[in-house]
Amino acid sequence: MTAIPPAHPVPARPILIRSLGDALAAARAAESAGTALTLMAPPAGGALWLLGVLERVRKSHPGLSSTGLLDCGDRAGEAQGALAAGVPALLFTGHPQAAERLAAVAAVRGAVLLTRCPPLLDLAAESRGSDRAERLEALCRDWLARAEG
């Protein structure tokens, strides 16, 4: 999509979160597994929410390499705003011409723009409504330990 390499690597093994509790459970699992962490915010999460969650995770786990991925759906304006706010990676599934323009903006900002959703762990779906930290951590550990999606 772009010839300029992104400053942030393409997010690997994202975990879809819906709360700070989800994010902290994922961070504990990644830290114990010795792996990097990609937290993915749902469309309703928004750029500032995701950046705030990342800040809290980084304060709680300073040695953990963590990044964020925001699902912008087909909303080009939201994607552009997220890039301006400093979100390191975006998922945009809108019109290909808009994706090309957003990819150019992302490249200038050192961000990554994905046009297809990578395999991910949806904590809400997999936990079947449980918000118990031990259950969430176990799901994340299992997900992060897998070799493939």
NORNORWO-V111039 format. One record per pair of residues at least 12 apart in sequence whose C-alpha atoms are under 7 Angstrom apart, sorted by the first residue. I is the first residue (numbers start at 1). J is the second residue. Records with the same first field share a line. If there is no record, write none. Layout:
BEGIN
I = J  J
END
This chain:
BEGIN
1 = 103
2 = 103  104
4 = 107
6 = 107  110  111  112
7 = 110  111
8 = 88  110  111  112
10 = 112
11 = 38
12 = 38
13 = 38  119  120  144
14 = 38  39  40  120  121
15 = 38  39  40  120  121  122  123
16 = 39  40  41  42  120  121  122  123
17 = 39  40  41  123
18 = 41
20 = 53
22 = 136
23 = 39
24 = 57
25 = 133  136  137
26 = 137  140
27 = 57
28 = 137
29 = 137  140  141
30 = 141
31 = 64
33 = 141
36 = 64  65  66
37 = 65  66  67
38 = 66  67  68  69
39 = 67  68  69
40 = 68  69  70
41 = 69  70  71
42 = 70  71
43 = 71  72  73
47 = 70  82  85  87
50 = 68
51 = 87
54 = 68
67 = 88
68 = 87  88  89
69 = 88  89  90
70 = 89  90  91
71 = 90  91  92
72 = 90  91  92
73 = 91  92  93  94
74 = 92  93  94
75 = 94
76 = 98
80 = 102
83 = 106
88 = 111  112
89 = 111  112  113
90 = 112  113  114
91 = 113  114  115  116  117
92 = 113  114  115
93 = 115  116
119 = 149
121 = 143
END
